[in-house]
Amino acid sequence: MSGSAQGRPGRTPGTGPAAGPGAGPVLGLRANLAQFVLLVAVNALVGGTLGQERTVLPLLATDVFHLGLYTSALTYILAFGVSKAGMNYFAGTLSDRFGRKPVLVAGWLAAIPVPLMLILAPDWGWIVAANVLLGVSQGLAWSTTVIMKMDLVGPSRRGLAMGLNEAAGYLGVAVTALATGYLASAYGLRPAPFLLGAAYIALGLGLSVLAVRETRDHARLEARAHVDAHAQAHGELTSGQVFTLTSFRDRSLSAVSQAGMVNNLNDGLAWGLFPVLFAAAGLSLGQIGILAAAYPAVWGAGQMFTGAASDRWGRKWLIAAGMAVQAAGLAVVAAAHSFGPWLAAAVLLGLGTAMVYPTLLAAIGDVAHPAWRARSVGVYRLWRDGGFAVGALLSGILADLYGIRAAVLVVAALTGLSGLVVAVRMRGDDHRTR
């Protein structure tokens, strides 16, 4: 970025203080600070609606609904992953067509029934249905906050923006996982933990309707000055071409997409099976809540630094190293039998994921033209959150056949292999081409 006019504050048309009030949209973090901070807060609430499940649902599966097979118990993660992945794809297309704000509001509306369904569920089918709606909500709302922040900040601070966005979301997950663990230990698995989620949804919907402003014009402004890595395409790609380019044809975009998928594959494993493993080892609900919170807490807090670091040092090797650190953390989970080593493993997992998560999103923004960037983000997030579904299915089958520890080891190996793919396939300088 340092080598292009657009990467230097004040040199791109419409950026910097020279644009002035009333001159239309202005790119840059400082110029859009109030809206950016508001969107950070909104995404923290989006993360909190997911965090309400992290500690409690795996225990509901075994203790309340008495599901004997891990594959059956993980159907809610499978349902969540499939619906969220699909909505991620459509969120990009819809936000280009109708604007970002309507898609964000629609995401919150989809979440409204979820806490009530989790509280009242008479059978496991209700839990699965609630997670279909939760996936729809997360796909629309989280994807849109990502796109809106990319719109606002322009190219020079993209890694920082994604780091702050993902930090807010996953700190929301962590804080809520810890809080719901406490509520469950004090008041039972239902209804208290899910009332917190209901409050998040009400607040998030209110802020999105009343305070969030549309950002599509910021993307159009950036598009007018953008230097396209695929000069022959410019902004004229169809949605099918964007899908193919992001998934397979472009070396960097495809490497990023597979890494995102494997990252969430191991997160699906952690979400669904770690609490069961910890409970079987005799840990208390409070200890399980701490472990369920530690992983996304380190993940969330670390992204405040790793996103900005990727702006300075590049994306490729931060991603490859982060996948290796995650693989090491998973190996420790498989080998350990007590709270202390598992806490260390959770820290390793969180650190590795923090290195990867915002960097992957920033890498998409480096390559994708602003005219089709929202669709490319949607395709990437389709693959990434499809990892939840693959992880739930793969780890459930492996755990039923060979035990939880064997499932964790297989996923650790896949995670390490994914890092090697990034090291071999991804270009190393895309963040400097804007």
SEBA-598073 format. One record per residue (C-alpha): x, y, z; chain. Coordinates in nm, 4 decimals. Layout:
+----------+----------+----------+--------+
!        u !        v !        w ! drengu !
+----------+----------+----------+--------+
!        X !        Y !        Z !      A !
...
+----------+----------+----------+--------+
//
This chain:
+----------+----------+----------+--------+
!        u !        v !        w ! drengu !
+----------+----------+----------+--------+
!   0.0000 !   0.0000 !   0.0000 !      A !
!   0.2845 !   0.2377 !   0.0696 !      A !
!   0.3708 !   0.2378 !  -0.2994 !      A !
!   0.0341 !   0.3624 !  -0.4253 !      A !
!  -0.1302 !   0.6994 !  -0.4001 !      A !
!  -0.4396 !   0.5413 !  -0.2543 !      A !
!  -0.2443 !   0.3927 !   0.0337 !      A !
!  -0.1295 !   0.7380 !   0.1549 !      A !
!  -0.3813 !   0.9337 !   0.3612 !      A !
!  -0.4974 !   1.2506 !   0.1909 !      A !
!  -0.3841 !   1.1492 !  -0.1610 !      A !
!  -0.6915 !   0.9629 !  -0.2817 !      A !
!  -0.9894 !   1.1763 !  -0.3935 !      A !
!  -1.2412 !   1.1992 !  -0.1145 !      A !
!  -1.0017 !   1.1056 !   0.1662 !      A !
!  -0.8595 !   1.3174 !   0.4444 !      A !
!  -0.9743 !   1.6433 !   0.5930 !      A !
!  -0.9665 !   1.8255 !   0.2620 !      A !
!  -1.2979 !   1.6673 !   0.1639 !      A !
!  -1.4736 !   1.8705 !   0.4314 !      A !
!  -1.8269 !   1.8495 !   0.5685 !      A !
!  -2.1050 !   1.8187 !   0.3150 !      A !
!  -1.8653 !   1.6995 !   0.0429 !      A !
!  -2.0023 !   1.3453 !   0.0347 !      A !
!  -1.8478 !   1.0268 !   0.1726 !      A !
!  -1.4911 !   1.0423 !   0.3060 !      A !
!  -1.2626 !   0.7405 !   0.3399 !      A !
!  -1.0499 !   0.6819 !   0.6468 !      A !
!  -1.0752 !   0.5657 !   1.0055 !      A !
!  -1.0424 !   0.9104 !   1.1603 !      A !
!  -1.3002 !   1.0671 !   0.9293 !      A !
!  -1.5547 !   0.7935 !   1.0101 !      A !
!  -1.4588 !   0.7249 !   1.3704 !      A !
!  -1.8053 !   0.7638 !   1.5249 !      A !
!  -1.9716 !   0.5229 !   1.2823 !      A !
!  -1.6775 !   0.2843 !   1.3019 !      A !
!  -1.6955 !   0.2678 !   1.6822 !      A !
!  -2.0724 !   0.2190 !   1.6633 !      A !
!  -2.0254 !  -0.0735 !   1.4239 !      A !
!  -1.7626 !  -0.2225 !   1.6566 !      A !
!  -2.0192 !  -0.2116 !   1.9376 !      A !
!  -2.2877 !  -0.3629 !   1.7147 !      A !
!  -2.0577 !  -0.6502 !   1.6197 !      A !
!  -1.9791 !  -0.7157 !   1.9849 !      A !
!  -2.3525 !  -0.7707 !   2.0333 !      A !
!  -2.3614 !  -0.9958 !   1.7249 !      A !
!  -2.0859 !  -1.2031 !   1.8840 !      A !
!  -2.2723 !  -1.2117 !   2.2132 !      A !
!  -2.5743 !  -1.3757 !   2.0521 !      A !
!  -2.3431 !  -1.6579 !   1.9457 !      A !
!  -2.1646 !  -1.6679 !   2.2812 !      A !
!  -2.4891 !  -1.7488 !   2.4635 !      A !
!  -2.4565 !  -2.1040 !   2.3236 !      A !
!  -2.0863 !  -2.1824 !   2.3612 !      A !
!  -2.0936 !  -2.3139 !   2.7179 !      A !
!  -2.4535 !  -2.4260 !   2.7562 !      A !
!  -2.5715 !  -2.6084 !   2.4420 !      A !
!  -2.3196 !  -2.8967 !   2.4473 !      A !
!  -2.4289 !  -2.9668 !   2.8052 !      A !
!  -2.7989 !  -2.9393 !   2.7166 !      A !
!  -2.7398 !  -3.2072 !   2.4527 !      A !
!  -2.6005 !  -3.4558 !   2.7024 !      A !
!  -2.7701 !  -3.3606 !   3.0322 !      A !
!  -3.1201 !  -3.2520 !   2.9227 !      A !
!  -3.1851 !  -3.4198 !   2.5877 !      A !
!  -2.9669 !  -3.7276 !   2.6605 !      A !
!  -2.8146 !  -3.7518 !   2.3133 !      A !
!  -2.5806 !  -4.0481 !   2.3138 !      A !
!  -2.4021 !  -3.9980 !   1.9825 !      A !
!  -2.1680 !  -3.7049 !   1.9254 !      A !
!  -2.2813 !  -3.6867 !   1.5633 !      A !
!  -2.6399 !  -3.6306 !   1.6750 !      A !
!  -2.5417 !  -3.3819 !   1.9436 !      A !
!  -2.3469 !  -3.1725 !   1.6917 !      A !
!  -2.6395 !  -3.1332 !   1.4504 !      A !
!  -2.7009 !  -2.7830 !   1.5858 !      A !
!  -2.3511 !  -2.6757 !   1.4781 !      A !
!  -2.4047 !  -2.8406 !   1.1394 !      A !
!  -2.7330 !  -2.6491 !   1.0979 !      A !
!  -2.5710 !  -2.3250 !   1.2138 !      A !
!  -2.2745 !  -2.3652 !   0.9796 !      A !
!  -2.4825 !  -2.4428 !   0.6707 !      A !
!  -2.7268 !  -2.1564 !   0.7234 !      A !
!  -2.4585 !  -1.9036 !   0.8171 !      A !
!  -2.2397 !  -2.0007 !   0.5220 !      A !
!  -2.5303 !  -1.9563 !   0.2815 !      A !
!  -2.6288 !  -1.6224 !   0.4277 !      A !
!  -2.2686 !  -1.5007 !   0.4128 !      A !
!  -2.2800 !  -1.5484 !   0.0371 !      A !
!  -2.6131 !  -1.3737 !  -0.0040 !      A !
!  -2.5185 !  -1.0940 !   0.2375 !      A !
!  -2.2569 !  -0.9649 !  -0.0042 !      A !
!  -2.4901 !  -0.9764 !  -0.3049 !      A !
!  -2.7825 !  -0.8248 !  -0.1136 !      A !
!  -2.5725 !  -0.5465 !   0.0357 !      A !
!  -2.4522 !  -0.4505 !  -0.3122 !      A !
!  -2.8085 !  -0.4495 !  -0.4427 !      A !
!  -3.0075 !  -0.2975 !  -0.1548 !      A !
!  -2.7461 !  -0.1373 !   0.0675 !      A !
!  -2.5612 !  -0.2475 !   0.3797 !      A !
!  -2.7974 !  -0.1203 !   0.6494 !      A !
!  -3.1123 !  -0.3110 !   0.5384 !      A !
!  -2.9142 !  -0.6373 !   0.5414 !      A !
!  -2.7809 !  -0.5630 !   0.8911 !      A !
!  -3.1319 !  -0.4932 !   1.0216 !      A !
!  -3.2637 !  -0.8112 !   0.8571 !      A !
!  -2.9932 !  -1.0068 !   1.0403 !      A !
!  -3.1126 !  -0.8794 !   1.3762 !      A !
!  -3.4768 !  -0.9502 !   1.2908 !      A !
!  -3.3884 !  -1.3127 !   1.2141 !      A !
!  -3.2356 !  -1.3494 !   1.5630 !      A !
!  -3.5434 !  -1.2424 !   1.7589 !      A !
!  -3.7020 !  -1.5913 !   1.8015 !      A !
!  -3.3735 !  -1.7673 !   1.8892 !      A !
!  -3.3526 !  -1.7188 !   2.2706 !      A !
!  -3.7192 !  -1.8095 !   2.3165 !      A !
!  -3.6788 !  -2.1280 !   2.1126 !      A !
!  -3.3720 !  -2.2290 !   2.3143 !      A !
!  -3.5554 !  -2.1674 !   2.6419 !      A !
!  -3.8783 !  -2.3479 !   2.5498 !      A !
!  -3.7399 !  -2.6292 !   2.3310 !      A !
!  -3.9237 !  -2.9552 !   2.4160 !      A !
!  -3.6942 !  -3.1613 !   2.1933 !      A !
!  -3.3648 !  -3.1352 !   2.0085 !      A !
!  -3.5343 !  -3.0403 !   1.6816 !      A !
!  -3.6174 !  -2.7001 !   1.8289 !      A !
!  -3.2498 !  -2.6454 !   1.9128 !      A !
!  -3.1503 !  -2.7303 !   1.5570 !      A !
!  -3.4188 !  -2.4974 !   1.4148 !      A !
!  -3.3056 !  -2.2150 !   1.6459 !      A !
!  -2.9528 !  -2.2565 !   1.5141 !      A !
!  -3.0714 !  -2.2334 !   1.1557 !      A !
!  -3.2145 !  -1.8913 !   1.2441 !      A !
!  -2.9026 !  -1.7996 !   1.4404 !      A !
!  -2.6899 !  -1.8868 !   1.1374 !      A !
!  -2.9072 !  -1.6686 !   0.9146 !      A !
!  -2.8734 !  -1.3846 !   1.1628 !      A !
!  -2.4972 !  -1.4192 !   1.2045 !      A !
!  -2.4404 !  -1.4511 !   0.8310 !      A !
!  -2.6307 !  -1.1333 !   0.7517 !      A !
!  -2.5305 !  -0.9185 !   1.0499 !      A !
!  -2.1637 !  -1.0130 !   1.0943 !      A !
!  -2.0896 !  -1.0116 !   0.7203 !      A !
!  -2.2446 !  -0.6676 !   0.6880 !      A !
!  -2.0425 !  -0.5165 !   0.9727 !      A !
!  -1.7281 !  -0.6486 !   0.8014 !      A !
!  -1.8285 !  -0.4971 !   0.4671 !      A !
!  -1.9277 !  -0.1643 !   0.6243 !      A !
!  -1.5961 !  -0.1253 !   0.8050 !      A !
!  -1.4065 !  -0.2034 !   0.4840 !      A !
!  -1.6169 !   0.0627 !   0.3134 !      A !
!  -1.5411 !   0.3256 !   0.5758 !      A !
!  -1.1667 !   0.2928 !   0.6292 !      A !
!  -1.0405 !   0.2535 !   0.2731 !      A !
!  -0.7348 !   0.0442 !   0.1882 !      A !
!  -0.4588 !   0.1769 !   0.4115 !      A !
!  -0.5968 !   0.0617 !   0.7489 !      A !
!  -0.7890 !  -0.2447 !   0.6381 !      A !
!  -0.6026 !  -0.4910 !   0.8618 !      A !
!  -0.6567 !  -0.2701 !   1.1664 !      A !
!  -1.0252 !  -0.2353 !   1.0824 !      A !
!  -1.0728 !  -0.6108 !   1.0487 !      A !
!  -0.8785 !  -0.6707 !   1.3685 !      A !
!  -1.1030 !  -0.4366 !   1.5644 !      A !
!  -1.4178 !  -0.5800 !   1.4048 !      A !
!  -1.3296 !  -0.9426 !   1.4798 !      A !
!  -1.1910 !  -0.8520 !   1.8232 !      A !
!  -1.5233 !  -0.6974 !   1.9186 !      A !
!  -1.7211 !  -0.9944 !   1.7897 !      A !
!  -1.5151 !  -1.2612 !   1.9605 !      A !
!  -1.4719 !  -1.0707 !   2.2843 !      A !
!  -1.8516 !  -1.0607 !   2.2780 !      A !
!  -1.8487 !  -1.4385 !   2.2356 !      A !
!  -1.5979 !  -1.4798 !   2.5195 !      A !
!  -1.7635 !  -1.2513 !   2.7727 !      A !
!  -2.1009 !  -1.4090 !   2.7064 !      A !
!  -1.9646 !  -1.7650 !   2.7250 !      A !
!  -1.8165 !  -1.6815 !   3.0656 !      A !
!  -2.1335 !  -1.5067 !   3.1837 !      A !
!  -2.3620 !  -1.7877 !   3.0691 !      A !
!  -2.1367 !  -2.0433 !   3.2419 !      A !
!  -2.1875 !  -1.8505 !   3.5663 !      A !
!  -2.5618 !  -1.8138 !   3.5085 !      A !
!  -2.5948 !  -2.1850 !   3.4304 !      A !
!  -2.4090 !  -2.2863 !   3.7455 !      A !
!  -2.6146 !  -2.0487 !   3.9596 !      A !
!  -2.9617 !  -2.0804 !   3.8026 !      A !
!  -2.9569 !  -2.3863 !   3.5764 !      A !
!  -2.9042 !  -2.4446 !   3.2065 !      A !
!  -3.2349 !  -2.2764 !   3.1176 !      A !
!  -3.3703 !  -2.0052 !   3.0969 !      A !
!  -3.1227 !  -1.7616 !   3.2576 !      A !
!  -2.8294 !  -1.7911 !   3.0100 !      A !
!  -3.0510 !  -1.7205 !   2.7098 !      A !
!  -3.2159 !  -1.4125 !   2.8591 !      A !
!  -2.8802 !  -1.2406 !   2.8185 !      A !
!  -2.8908 !  -1.3192 !   2.4461 !      A !
!  -3.2400 !  -1.1725 !   2.4200 !      A !
!  -3.1156 !  -0.8453 !   2.5696 !      A !
!  -2.8291 !  -0.8323 !   2.3181 !      A !
!  -3.0685 !  -0.8772 !   2.0270 !      A !
!  -3.2995 !  -0.5980 !   2.1444 !      A !
!  -3.0071 !  -0.3569 !   2.1873 !      A !
!  -2.8401 !  -0.4517 !   1.8595 !      A !
!  -3.1599 !  -0.4121 !   1.6602 !      A !
!  -3.2296 !  -0.0721 !   1.8160 !      A !
!  -2.8803 !   0.0605 !   1.7423 !      A !
!  -2.8874 !  -0.0714 !   1.3850 !      A !
!  -3.2220 !   0.0875 !   1.3058 !      A !
!  -3.1685 !   0.4195 !   1.4799 !      A !
!  -2.7957 !   0.4983 !   1.4628 !      A !
!  -2.6128 !   0.3023 !   1.1910 !      A !
!  -2.5749 !   0.4842 !   0.8571 !      A !
!  -2.5426 !   0.3405 !   0.5066 !      A !
!  -2.1848 !   0.3007 !   0.3726 !      A !
!  -2.2324 !   0.1825 !   0.0123 !      A !
!  -2.1314 !   0.5246 !  -0.1259 !      A !
!  -1.7930 !   0.4883 !   0.0468 !      A !
!  -1.7258 !   0.1725 !  -0.1553 !      A !
!  -1.8265 !   0.3515 !  -0.4746 !      A !
!  -1.5852 !   0.6330 !  -0.3914 !      A !
!  -1.2988 !   0.3900 !  -0.3403 !      A !
!  -1.3864 !   0.2037 !  -0.6619 !      A !
!  -1.3287 !   0.5188 !  -0.8674 !      A !
!  -0.9626 !   0.5328 !  -0.7615 !      A !
!  -0.8913 !   0.1614 !  -0.7205 !      A !
!  -0.5964 !  -0.0097 !  -0.8925 !      A !
!  -0.7252 !  -0.3579 !  -0.9767 !      A !
!  -0.4998 !  -0.6626 !  -0.9461 !      A !
!  -0.7206 !  -0.8162 !  -1.2162 !      A !
!  -0.7114 !  -0.5225 !  -1.4544 !      A !
!  -0.9009 !  -0.7027 !  -1.7267 !      A !
!  -1.1958 !  -0.7554 !  -1.4918 !      A !
!  -1.2285 !  -0.4177 !  -1.3156 !      A !
!  -1.5765 !  -0.4020 !  -1.1666 !      A !
!  -1.7491 !  -0.6022 !  -1.4395 !      A !
!  -1.7347 !  -0.9512 !  -1.2890 !      A !
!  -2.0561 !  -1.1503 !  -1.2575 !      A !
!  -2.1380 !  -1.3185 !  -0.9274 !      A !
!  -2.0418 !  -1.6535 !  -1.0803 !      A !
!  -1.7036 !  -1.5165 !  -1.1855 !      A !
!  -1.6478 !  -1.3719 !  -0.8382 !      A !
!  -1.7264 !  -1.7126 !  -0.6869 !      A !
!  -1.4834 !  -1.8946 !  -0.9170 !      A !
!  -1.2070 !  -1.6380 !  -0.8730 !      A !
!  -1.2361 !  -1.6311 !  -0.4947 !      A !
!  -1.2732 !  -2.0067 !  -0.4531 !      A !
!  -1.0282 !  -2.1511 !  -0.7068 !      A !
!  -0.8635 !  -1.9318 !  -0.9692 !      A !
!  -0.6835 !  -1.6598 !  -0.7768 !      A !
!  -0.3907 !  -1.7993 !  -0.5781 !      A !
!  -0.4294 !  -1.5673 !  -0.2813 !      A !
!  -0.8100 !  -1.5657 !  -0.2641 !      A !
!  -0.8337 !  -1.9446 !  -0.2902 !      A !
!  -0.5589 !  -2.0002 !  -0.0310 !      A !
!  -0.7400 !  -1.7639 !   0.2040 !      A !
!  -1.0736 !  -1.9404 !   0.1458 !      A !
!  -0.9411 !  -2.2865 !   0.2330 !      A !
!  -0.7611 !  -2.1529 !   0.5414 !      A !
!  -1.0791 !  -1.9853 !   0.6610 !      A !
!  -1.2716 !  -2.3090 !   0.6170 !      A !
!  -1.0178 !  -2.5139 !   0.8145 !      A !
!  -1.0016 !  -2.2468 !   1.0859 !      A !
!  -1.3749 !  -2.2730 !   1.1486 !      A !
!  -1.3622 !  -2.6505 !   1.1124 !      A !
!  -1.1473 !  -2.6612 !   1.4251 !      A !
!  -1.3647 !  -2.3978 !   1.5932 !      A !
!  -1.6700 !  -2.6172 !   1.5305 !      A !
!  -1.4851 !  -2.9029 !   1.7002 !      A !
!  -1.3962 !  -2.6807 !   1.9959 !      A !
!  -1.7516 !  -2.5500 !   2.0302 !      A !
!  -1.9215 !  -2.8874 !   2.0178 !      A !
!  -1.6843 !  -3.1339 !   2.1825 !      A !
!  -1.4507 !  -2.9502 !   2.4180 !      A !
!  -1.7164 !  -2.8903 !   2.6899 !      A !
!  -1.8100 !  -3.2595 !   2.6731 !      A !
!  -1.4432 !  -3.3629 !   2.7030 !      A !
!  -1.3903 !  -3.1275 !   2.9964 !      A !
!  -1.7059 !  -3.2436 !   3.1754 !      A !
!  -1.6068 !  -3.6086 !   3.1328 !      A !
!  -1.2761 !  -3.5256 !   3.3045 !      A !
!  -1.4675 !  -3.3975 !   3.6101 !      A !
!  -1.4332 !  -3.0220 !   3.5576 !      A !
!  -1.7032 !  -2.8015 !   3.7107 !      A !
!  -1.9417 !  -2.5831 !   3.5121 !      A !
!  -1.7442 !  -2.2801 !   3.6246 !      A !
!  -1.4160 !  -2.4272 !   3.4989 !      A !
!  -1.5772 !  -2.5277 !   3.1706 !      A !
!  -1.7085 !  -2.1732 !   3.1346 !      A !
!  -1.3572 !  -2.0335 !   3.1895 !      A !
!  -1.2120 !  -2.2641 !   2.9226 !      A !
!  -1.4981 !  -2.1872 !   2.6833 !      A !
!  -1.4307 !  -1.8160 !   2.7343 !      A !
!  -1.0484 !  -1.8211 !   2.7337 !      A !
!  -1.0164 !  -1.9342 !   2.3728 !      A !
!  -1.2347 !  -1.6597 !   2.2173 !      A !
!  -1.1053 !  -1.4037 !   2.4713 !      A !
!  -0.7441 !  -1.4448 !   2.3581 !      A !
!  -0.8676 !  -1.4681 !   2.0001 !      A !
!  -1.0684 !  -1.1472 !   2.0364 !      A !
!  -0.8111 !  -0.9398 !   2.2247 !      A !
!  -0.5223 !  -1.0558 !   2.0068 !      A !
!  -0.6905 !  -0.9335 !   1.6899 !      A !
!  -0.6580 !  -0.5742 !   1.8052 !      A !
!  -0.2850 !  -0.6185 !   1.7411 !      A !
!  -0.2582 !  -0.8826 !   1.4703 !      A !
!  -0.4816 !  -0.7018 !   1.2220 !      A !
!  -0.2668 !  -0.3890 !   1.2399 !      A !
!   0.0504 !  -0.6019 !   1.2313 !      A !
!  -0.0610 !  -0.7534 !   0.9017 !      A !
!  -0.0860 !  -0.4024 !   0.7521 !      A !
!   0.2812 !  -0.3512 !   0.8328 !      A !
!   0.4354 !  -0.6966 !   0.7882 !      A !
!   0.2082 !  -0.8635 !   0.5366 !      A !
!  -0.0643 !  -1.1262 !   0.5451 !      A !
!   0.0861 !  -1.4524 !   0.4177 !      A !
!   0.3264 !  -1.5585 !   0.6894 !      A !
!   0.1038 !  -1.4378 !   0.9723 !      A !
!  -0.1687 !  -1.6689 !   0.8380 !      A !
!   0.0649 !  -1.9666 !   0.7860 !      A !
!   0.2163 !  -1.9283 !   1.1338 !      A !
!  -0.1257 !  -1.8842 !   1.2931 !      A !
!  -0.2484 !  -2.2132 !   1.1482 !      A !
!   0.0610 !  -2.3865 !   1.2897 !      A !
!  -0.0014 !  -2.2386 !   1.6361 !      A !
!  -0.3639 !  -2.3586 !   1.6242 !      A !
!  -0.2472 !  -2.7088 !   1.5309 !      A !
!  -0.0146 !  -2.7097 !   1.8329 !      A !
!  -0.2959 !  -2.5991 !   2.0637 !      A !
!  -0.5230 !  -2.8765 !   1.9388 !      A !
!  -0.2477 !  -3.1336 !   1.9966 !      A !
!  -0.2167 !  -3.0152 !   2.3575 !      A !
!  -0.5956 !  -3.0519 !   2.4046 !      A !
!  -0.5751 !  -3.4121 !   2.2835 !      A !
!  -0.2842 !  -3.4944 !   2.5148 !      A !
!  -0.3965 !  -3.3144 !   2.8341 !      A !
!  -0.6227 !  -3.4375 !   3.1158 !      A !
!  -0.6602 !  -3.1418 !   3.3539 !      A !
!  -0.7614 !  -2.7783 !   3.3759 !      A !
!  -0.4143 !  -2.6173 !   3.3657 !      A !
!  -0.2867 !  -2.7706 !   3.0409 !      A !
!  -0.6267 !  -2.7211 !   2.8801 !      A !
!  -0.6154 !  -2.3526 !   2.9722 !      A !
!  -0.2711 !  -2.3264 !   2.8093 !      A !
!  -0.4106 !  -2.5007 !   2.4998 !      A !
!  -0.7032 !  -2.2558 !   2.4889 !      A !
!  -0.4546 !  -1.9672 !   2.4942 !      A !
!  -0.2575 !  -2.1234 !   2.2073 !      A !
!  -0.5746 !  -2.1767 !   2.0054 !      A !
!  -0.6855 !  -1.8201 !   2.0674 !      A !
!  -0.3451 !  -1.6778 !   1.9755 !      A !
!  -0.3255 !  -1.8785 !   1.6532 !      A !
!  -0.6770 !  -1.7804 !   1.5530 !      A !
!  -0.6074 !  -1.4140 !   1.6295 !      A !
!  -0.3112 !  -1.4280 !   1.3912 !      A !
!  -0.5329 !  -1.5688 !   1.1178 !      A !
!  -0.8853 !  -1.4304 !   1.1433 !      A !
!  -0.8594 !  -1.0577 !   1.0661 !      A !
!  -0.5643 !  -1.1196 !   0.8348 !      A !
!  -0.7721 !  -1.3479 !   0.6116 !      A !
!  -1.0425 !  -1.0833 !   0.5743 !      A !
!  -0.7891 !  -0.8103 !   0.5066 !      A !
!  -0.6295 !  -1.0307 !   0.2393 !      A !
!  -0.9644 !  -1.0584 !   0.0606 !      A !
!  -0.9923 !  -0.6804 !   0.0655 !      A !
!  -0.6401 !  -0.6471 !  -0.0757 !      A !
!  -0.7233 !  -0.8385 !  -0.3928 !      A !
!  -1.0950 !  -0.7824 !  -0.4531 !      A !
!  -1.2066 !  -0.4739 !  -0.6469 !      A !
!  -1.4384 !  -0.2508 !  -0.4400 !      A !
!  -1.7127 !  -0.3038 !  -0.6990 !      A !
!  -1.7231 !  -0.6780 !  -0.6227 !      A !
!  -1.5481 !  -0.6870 !  -0.2856 !      A !
!  -1.8712 !  -0.7409 !  -0.0891 !      A !
!  -1.9472 !  -1.0456 !  -0.3054 !      A !
!  -1.5929 !  -1.1770 !  -0.2653 !      A !
!  -1.6176 !  -1.1351 !   0.1122 !      A !
!  -1.9467 !  -1.3266 !   0.0942 !      A !
!  -1.7850 !  -1.6129 !  -0.0999 !      A !
!  -1.4921 !  -1.6285 !   0.1433 !      A !
!  -1.7280 !  -1.6329 !   0.4391 !      A !
!  -1.9356 !  -1.9018 !   0.2645 !      A !
!  -1.6300 !  -2.1275 !   0.2644 !      A !
!  -1.5103 !  -2.0143 !   0.6066 !      A !
!  -1.8341 !  -2.0741 !   0.7918 !      A !
!  -1.9019 !  -2.3881 !   0.5929 !      A !
!  -1.6151 !  -2.5087 !   0.8097 !      A !
!  -1.8538 !  -2.5175 !   1.1063 !      A !
!  -2.0670 !  -2.7731 !   0.9245 !      A !
!  -1.7711 !  -2.9787 !   0.8034 !      A !
!  -1.6151 !  -2.9658 !   1.1501 !      A !
!  -1.9345 !  -3.0757 !   1.3233 !      A !
!  -1.9865 !  -3.3670 !   1.0849 !      A !
!  -1.6235 !  -3.4812 !   1.0671 !      A !
!  -1.5469 !  -3.4472 !   1.4376 !      A !
!  -1.8783 !  -3.6064 !   1.5381 !      A !
!  -1.8194 !  -3.9122 !   1.3193 !      A !
!  -1.4576 !  -3.9461 !   1.4335 !      A !
!  -1.5530 !  -3.9020 !   1.7996 !      A !
!  -1.8246 !  -4.1688 !   1.7735 !      A !
!  -1.5855 !  -4.4126 !   1.6039 !      A !
!  -1.2571 !  -4.3446 !   1.7833 !      A !
!  -1.3205 !  -4.1010 !   2.0709 !      A !
!  -1.2933 !  -3.7252 !   2.1149 !      A !
!  -0.9146 !  -3.7185 !   2.1489 !      A !
!  -0.8660 !  -3.8950 !   1.8156 !      A !
!  -1.1018 !  -3.6458 !   1.6500 !      A !
!  -0.8980 !  -3.3576 !   1.7921 !      A !
!  -0.5713 !  -3.5041 !   1.6594 !      A !
!  -0.7114 !  -3.5460 !   1.3078 !      A !
!  -0.8318 !  -3.1852 !   1.3047 !      A !
!  -0.4910 !  -3.0699 !   1.4352 !      A !
!  -0.3248 !  -3.2421 !   1.1378 !      A !
!  -0.5684 !  -3.0805 !   0.8925 !      A !
!  -0.4998 !  -2.7401 !   1.0457 !      A !
!  -0.1243 !  -2.7781 !   1.0073 !      A !
!  -0.1685 !  -2.8907 !   0.6462 !      A !
!  -0.3823 !  -2.5849 !   0.5725 !      A !
!  -0.0996 !  -2.3598 !   0.6892 !      A !
!   0.1341 !  -2.5341 !   0.4457 !      A !
!  -0.1115 !  -2.4663 !   0.1610 !      A !
!  -0.1033 !  -2.0944 !   0.2460 !      A !
!   0.2773 !  -2.0966 !   0.2554 !      A !
!   0.2989 !  -2.2572 !  -0.0891 !      A !
!   0.0060 !  -2.1023 !  -0.2773 !      A !
!  -0.0598 !  -1.7523 !  -0.1463 !      A !
!   0.1204 !  -1.4512 !  -0.2938 !      A !
!   0.3133 !  -1.2530 !  -0.0382 !      A !
!   0.2717 !  -0.8912 !  -0.1449 !      A !
!  -0.0981 !  -0.8305 !  -0.2201 !      A !
!  -0.1309 !  -0.5922 !   0.0756 !      A !
!   0.1234 !  -0.3607 !  -0.0935 !      A !
!  -0.0482 !  -0.3460 !  -0.4328 !      A !
!  -0.3193 !  -0.1003 !  -0.3333 !      A !
+----------+----------+----------+--------+
//
